[in-house]
Amino acid sequence: MTILYERNFVKQLEKRLTGEQPLIQVLVGPRQVGKTTGMRQLLARYPKNTHFANADDLLVTDRTWLLEQWQKARLMGAGALLVIDEIQKVPNWSETLKSLWDKNPGEISVVVLGSSSLQIQTGLTESLAGRFELTRIYHWTFTELKNAFGYDLDRYLLYGGYPGSVSYEEDYDRWYGYLKDSIVEAVIGKDILLNRTVRNPALFRQAFEILCRYPAQEISYTKLLGQLQDKGNTDLIKYYIELYAGAFLIHPLEKYSAKGWLTRSSSPKIIVSCPALYTMTEGPRVLDDPERRGRVFELAVGAQLLQLPGELFYWRENNAEVDFIYRYQGRLYAIEVKSGRRKSAKGLEAFMKQFPDASPIILDMNNFTLFSENPIKFLATLN
């Protein structure tokens, strides 16, 4: 499928590259969400010479390969743009890039893309401090899929997240195979297991399926561990979640507390990164059950809040809970999601008593479209 829709990060990246003295631009995000497509859209109209190389195409890469790509770009003249896709596949890429950049600062512009947050960010903090700008590219939002493919909310709650799967939605088995084999297994096999130590890969895969069954739900590490068919301790499941978070598949939210140590010791609330991953695990009839439909809607809200700058938490005290606590630019937003599932209505009131400076926000399926179009503006309007 040819995707003509242009995501917002393309114009943002273009503005940075055409400004004065651009830093190294680093784009990270999950597989199959349009990082490379967006980059090619930008290259098609870029005013100077460009050189694009993909480290994923090679069986063996080393710093010599990266040096070769750098030299090809330099030979194109001052201001040329070098783009390296799947940069994490190049051993010692960050040290090599630092050396080349420091010898020739500003001679060419550089963009690197990667699908493994853990590997990319380790290289950035260790070698490229002060030389880069990081942009996170997330799964497609409801607004993007509505504008590009005419999605309504139910279709988004069932299949949302990956534009490449749109062609297969009428055949669930084919859709499932695409997500399972071309996306999830590629992430687990290529981005995680080849680069991180996992003693039991089968158990690791099982953990992913278990985590996907708890969208927008708080669950203890002990309970999660108890569902794995192996002995271990809570550090094991924490490590698994860390790896899946680094690959943009699972995101654990901490409980909000004015006391930081309580936040760090809390049970996580599991946010699966897009609705499609939940449907892949639970089947195509997930919206038939009001409880599960409500969970998927809360997941959709949480997944989009995760894409915003700032910090995201949940809150619970005894039986009182607030679905999401969002902190941004000194403001605190208490976000209650009205999804149709049964739950206590006292959480927002209890939170506001403790944190009276927070802004209470009610999100439901009627105003979700407006929220998805511009979440920051939506929250600021209700502040």
C-alpha positions as CSV (number, residue, x, y, z in Angstrom):
1,M,0.0,0.0,0.0
2,T,1.2,3.5,-0.9
3,I,0.8,5.8,2.1
4,L,0.3,9.4,0.9
5,Y,-0.5,10.8,4.3
6,E,2.3,12.8,5.9
7,R,2.7,12.6,9.6
8,N,3.4,15.7,11.7
9,F,7.0,14.7,12.5
10,V,8.1,15.2,8.9
11,K,7.5,19.0,8.9
12,Q,9.0,19.3,12.3
13,L,12.1,17.5,11.1
14,E,12.3,19.6,8.0
15,K,12.2,22.8,10.0
16,R,15.0,21.6,12.2
17,L,17.2,20.5,9.3
18,T,16.7,23.8,7.4
19,G,17.5,25.9,10.4
20,E,20.9,27.3,11.4
21,Q,23.5,24.8,12.6
22,P,21.2,21.7,13.0
23,L,22.3,19.1,15.4
24,I,22.2,15.4,14.6
25,Q,18.6,14.4,14.4
26,V,17.6,11.1,16.0
27,L,14.3,9.5,15.2
28,V,13.2,6.5,17.3
29,G,9.9,4.6,17.3
30,P,8.3,1.2,16.7
31,R,8.5,-0.7,13.5
32,Q,6.0,-0.1,10.7
33,V,4.7,3.2,11.8
34,G,6.1,5.3,9.0
35,K,9.5,6.5,10.1
36,T,11.2,5.5,6.9
37,T,8.2,6.6,4.7
38,G,8.1,10.0,6.3
39,M,11.9,10.4,5.9
40,R,11.5,9.6,2.2
41,Q,8.7,12.1,1.9
42,L,11.1,14.7,3.2
43,L,14.0,13.6,1.0
44,A,11.8,14.0,-2.1
45,R,11.6,17.7,-1.5
46,Y,14.8,18.4,0.3
47,P,16.6,21.4,-1.3
48,K,20.1,19.9,-1.2
49,N,21.8,16.6,-2.1
50,T,20.9,13.5,0.0
51,H,22.3,10.1,0.7
52,F,20.1,7.4,2.3
53,A,21.5,4.1,3.6
54,N,19.8,1.3,5.6
55,A,21.8,-0.8,8.0
56,D,19.1,-3.4,8.2
57,D,19.8,-4.4,4.6
58,L,23.3,-5.7,5.4
59,L,24.3,-9.0,7.0
60,V,27.4,-7.5,8.5
61,T,27.9,-3.8,9.4
62,D,30.8,-2.2,11.2
63,R,32.2,1.3,11.7
64,T,33.9,1.1,8.3
65,W,30.4,0.9,6.7
66,L,29.3,4.0,8.6
67,L,32.4,5.8,7.5
68,E,31.7,4.9,3.9
69,Q,28.2,6.4,4.1
70,W,29.6,9.5,5.7
71,Q,32.2,10.0,3.0
72,K,29.5,9.5,0.2
73,A,27.5,12.3,1.7
74,R,30.5,14.6,2.1
75,L,31.4,14.1,-1.6
76,M,27.9,15.5,-2.5
77,G,28.9,18.9,-1.2
78,A,28.4,21.2,1.7
79,G,25.0,20.9,3.4
80,A,24.3,17.4,2.0
81,L,22.0,15.3,4.1
82,L,23.0,11.8,5.3
83,V,20.3,9.5,6.5
84,I,21.0,6.2,8.2
85,D,18.1,3.9,8.9
86,E,18.2,1.2,11.6
87,I,21.4,2.8,13.0
88,Q,21.3,0.5,16.1
89,K,22.4,-2.4,13.8
90,V,25.9,-0.8,13.4
91,P,28.3,-1.8,16.2
92,N,29.7,1.2,18.1
93,W,27.6,3.5,15.9
94,S,27.5,6.4,18.5
95,E,31.2,6.5,19.1
96,T,31.9,6.5,15.3
97,L,29.3,9.1,14.6
98,K,30.7,11.3,17.4
99,S,34.2,11.1,16.0
100,L,33.0,12.0,12.4
101,W,30.8,14.8,13.6
102,D,33.5,16.4,15.8
103,K,36.0,16.4,13.0
104,N,33.6,18.0,10.5
105,P,31.0,19.9,12.5
106,G,28.1,21.2,10.4
107,E,29.7,20.2,7.1
108,I,26.8,17.8,6.4
109,S,23.4,17.3,8.1
110,V,22.7,14.0,9.7
111,V,19.5,12.0,10.5
112,V,19.6,8.6,12.1
113,L,16.6,6.3,12.6
114,G,16.1,3.4,14.9
115,S,13.5,1.0,16.2
116,S,15.0,0.1,19.5
117,S,14.8,2.8,22.1
118,L,17.0,1.1,24.7
119,Q,19.9,0.7,22.2
120,I,19.6,4.1,20.7
121,Q,19.3,6.0,23.9
122,T,22.3,4.2,25.5
123,G,24.4,5.3,22.6
124,L,23.1,8.9,22.8
125,T,23.8,9.4,26.5
126,E,27.2,7.7,26.4
127,S,28.7,9.3,23.3
128,L,26.6,12.0,21.7
129,A,25.6,14.3,24.6
130,G,25.0,17.8,23.4
131,R,25.2,16.9,19.7
132,F,21.7,15.6,19.0
133,E,17.9,16.2,19.1
134,L,15.7,13.2,19.8
135,T,12.2,12.8,18.3
136,R,10.0,9.9,19.3
137,I,7.7,8.6,16.6
138,Y,4.8,6.6,18.0
139,H,1.9,4.5,16.7
140,W,-0.7,6.2,14.6
141,T,-3.4,8.0,16.5
142,F,-7.1,7.9,15.9
143,T,-7.0,11.3,14.1
144,E,-4.2,10.2,11.8
145,L,-6.0,7.0,10.8
146,K,-9.3,8.9,10.4
147,N,-7.7,11.4,8.1
148,A,-5.7,8.9,6.1
149,F,-8.1,5.9,5.9
150,G,-11.5,7.1,7.1
151,Y,-11.5,5.3,10.4
152,D,-14.4,5.7,12.8
153,L,-13.8,5.1,16.5
154,D,-14.9,1.5,16.6
155,R,-12.5,0.6,13.8
156,Y,-9.7,2.4,15.6
157,L,-10.5,0.5,18.9
158,L,-10.3,-2.7,17.0
159,Y,-7.4,-2.3,14.6
160,G,-5.7,1.0,15.3
161,G,-2.0,1.6,15.4
162,Y,-0.3,0.2,12.2
163,P,-1.2,1.7,8.8
164,G,0.3,-1.3,7.0
165,S,-2.3,-3.6,8.3
166,V,-5.3,-1.6,6.9
167,S,-5.4,-3.7,3.7
168,Y,-5.9,-6.9,5.7
169,E,-8.7,-5.9,8.1
170,E,-11.4,-7.8,6.2
171,D,-9.6,-11.0,6.7
172,Y,-8.8,-11.4,10.4
173,D,-6.5,-14.3,10.0
174,R,-4.4,-12.5,7.4
175,W,-4.4,-9.3,9.6
176,Y,-3.3,-11.4,12.6
177,G,-0.5,-13.0,10.6
178,Y,0.8,-9.7,9.4
179,L,0.9,-8.2,13.0
180,K,2.3,-11.4,14.6
181,D,5.0,-12.2,12.0
182,S,5.9,-9.0,10.3
183,I,5.8,-6.7,13.4
184,V,5.7,-8.4,16.8
185,E,8.0,-11.3,16.0
186,A,10.4,-9.0,14.1
187,V,10.6,-6.7,17.1
188,I,11.1,-9.6,19.6
189,G,13.5,-11.5,17.4
190,K,15.5,-8.7,15.8
191,D,15.3,-5.7,18.1
192,I,15.3,-7.5,21.5
193,L,16.6,-11.1,21.5
194,L,19.6,-10.5,19.2
195,N,20.7,-7.6,21.4
196,R,19.7,-8.3,25.0
197,T,20.2,-11.3,27.3
198,V,17.0,-13.2,27.7
199,R,17.5,-16.6,29.3
200,N,14.2,-18.1,28.2
201,P,12.9,-16.7,24.9
202,A,9.7,-18.8,25.0
203,L,8.9,-17.4,28.4
204,F,9.7,-13.9,27.2
205,R,7.2,-14.3,24.3
206,Q,4.6,-15.7,26.7
207,A,5.1,-12.6,28.9
208,F,4.1,-10.3,26.0
209,E,0.8,-12.1,25.4
210,I,0.0,-12.0,29.2
211,L,0.8,-8.2,29.4
212,C,-1.4,-7.5,26.3
213,R,-4.4,-9.0,28.2
214,Y,-4.2,-6.2,30.8
215,P,-4.8,-3.0,28.8
216,A,-5.1,0.1,31.0
217,Q,-5.1,-2.1,34.1
218,E,-3.1,-2.0,37.3
219,I,-1.5,-5.3,38.1
220,S,1.2,-6.3,40.6
221,Y,4.5,-7.8,39.4
222,T,3.8,-10.8,41.7
223,K,0.5,-11.6,39.9
224,L,2.2,-11.2,36.5
225,L,5.0,-13.5,37.5
226,G,2.5,-16.1,38.8
227,Q,1.1,-16.4,35.3
228,L,4.4,-17.3,33.7
229,Q,5.2,-21.0,33.4
230,D,8.5,-20.7,35.1
231,K,10.0,-19.9,38.5
232,G,11.6,-16.5,39.0
233,N,11.2,-13.3,40.9
234,T,9.7,-9.9,40.3
235,D,13.0,-8.6,38.9
236,L,12.4,-11.0,36.0
237,I,9.0,-9.5,35.0
238,K,10.3,-6.0,35.5
239,Y,13.2,-6.7,33.2
240,Y,10.8,-8.1,30.6
241,I,8.6,-5.0,30.8
242,E,11.6,-2.8,30.4
243,L,12.6,-4.6,27.2
244,Y,9.1,-4.3,25.8
245,A,8.9,-0.7,26.7
246,G,12.2,0.0,25.0
247,A,10.7,-1.6,21.8
248,F,7.6,0.6,22.0
249,L,5.2,-2.3,22.7
250,I,4.3,-2.1,26.4
251,H,4.4,0.9,28.6
252,P,4.1,0.6,32.4
253,L,2.7,3.6,34.2
254,E,3.8,4.4,37.8
255,K,1.3,5.5,40.5
256,Y,1.3,9.2,41.1
257,S,2.4,10.3,44.5
258,A,3.9,13.5,45.9
259,K,6.5,11.2,47.5
260,G,8.8,9.9,44.8
261,W,9.8,6.7,46.5
262,L,6.1,5.6,46.6
263,T,5.8,6.2,42.9
264,R,8.8,4.0,42.1
265,S,7.6,1.1,44.3
266,S,4.1,1.0,42.9
267,S,2.4,-1.7,40.9
268,P,2.4,-0.7,37.2
269,K,-0.6,0.2,35.1
270,I,-0.1,-1.6,31.8
271,I,-0.6,0.5,28.6
272,V,-0.4,-1.6,25.5
273,S,1.0,0.8,22.8
274,C,-2.0,0.5,20.5
275,P,-5.4,-1.2,20.3
276,A,-4.3,-3.6,17.5
277,L,-1.9,-5.4,19.9
278,Y,-4.8,-6.1,22.3
279,T,-7.1,-7.3,19.4
280,M,-4.3,-9.6,18.2
281,T,-4.1,-11.2,21.6
282,E,-7.9,-11.4,22.4
283,G,-9.5,-11.8,19.0
284,P,-11.8,-9.7,16.8
285,R,-14.8,-9.7,19.1
286,V,-13.3,-7.6,21.9
287,L,-15.8,-4.8,21.4
288,D,-18.8,-7.0,22.0
289,D,-18.2,-7.0,25.7
290,P,-18.8,-3.6,27.4
291,E,-16.1,-4.2,30.0
292,R,-13.4,-5.0,27.4
293,R,-14.6,-2.2,25.1
294,G,-14.2,0.2,28.0
295,R,-10.7,-1.1,28.6
296,V,-9.7,-0.6,25.0
297,F,-11.0,2.9,25.0
298,E,-9.0,3.7,28.2
299,L,-6.0,2.2,26.4
300,A,-6.5,4.4,23.4
301,V,-6.6,7.5,25.7
302,G,-3.5,6.4,27.6
303,A,-1.6,5.6,24.4
304,Q,-2.2,9.0,23.0
305,L,-1.3,10.7,26.3
306,L,2.0,8.8,26.3
307,Q,2.9,10.5,23.0
308,L,2.8,14.0,24.7
309,P,5.7,15.8,26.3
310,G,5.6,15.7,30.0
311,E,4.9,12.8,32.5
312,L,2.1,10.4,32.8
313,F,0.9,8.4,35.8
314,Y,-2.2,6.8,37.3
315,W,-3.6,7.3,40.8
316,R,-5.2,5.0,43.3
317,E,-5.8,5.2,47.0
318,N,-7.9,2.5,48.6
319,N,-10.9,2.1,46.3
320,A,-10.6,5.6,44.8
321,E,-8.8,5.8,41.4
322,V,-8.1,8.3,38.6
323,D,-7.3,6.8,35.3
324,F,-4.5,9.2,34.3
325,I,-2.5,11.9,35.9
326,Y,-0.7,14.1,33.4
327,R,2.0,16.6,34.4
328,Y,3.2,19.2,31.9
329,Q,4.8,22.6,32.2
330,G,4.0,22.8,35.9
331,R,0.4,21.9,35.5
332,L,-1.3,18.8,36.8
333,Y,-4.3,17.2,35.0
334,A,-6.4,14.5,36.6
335,I,-8.0,12.7,33.7
336,E,-11.0,10.5,34.2
337,V,-12.1,8.3,31.3
338,K,-15.8,7.6,31.0
339,S,-15.7,4.4,29.0
340,G,-18.9,2.6,29.9
341,R,-17.3,0.0,32.2
342,R,-18.3,-0.2,35.8
343,K,-16.1,1.7,38.3
344,S,-16.4,4.0,41.2
345,A,-17.1,7.7,40.4
346,K,-15.4,8.9,43.6
347,G,-11.8,8.9,42.4
348,L,-11.7,12.3,40.8
349,E,-13.3,14.0,43.8
350,A,-10.9,12.2,46.2
351,F,-7.8,13.2,44.1
352,M,-8.9,16.9,43.9
353,K,-9.2,17.0,47.7
354,Q,-5.6,16.1,48.0
355,F,-4.4,18.1,45.0
356,P,-6.7,21.1,44.7
357,D,-4.4,22.8,42.1
358,A,-4.9,20.0,39.6
359,S,-7.3,20.4,36.6
360,P,-10.0,17.8,36.5
361,I,-10.7,16.5,32.9
362,I,-13.5,14.1,31.8
363,L,-12.8,12.2,28.6
364,D,-15.5,10.1,26.9
365,M,-16.2,8.7,23.5
366,N,-18.1,11.9,22.5
367,N,-15.1,14.3,23.0
368,F,-12.3,11.8,22.2
369,T,-12.2,12.9,18.6
370,L,-11.6,16.5,19.6
371,F,-9.0,15.4,22.2
372,S,-7.2,13.2,19.6
373,E,-6.9,16.1,17.1
374,N,-4.8,18.2,19.5
375,P,-4.5,16.9,23.1
376,I,-2.5,19.8,24.5
377,K,-5.0,22.3,23.2
378,F,-7.9,20.2,24.5
379,L,-6.4,20.1,28.0
380,A,-5.4,23.8,28.0
381,T,-9.0,24.7,27.0
382,L,-10.4,22.9,30.0
383,N,-7.7,24.1,32.4
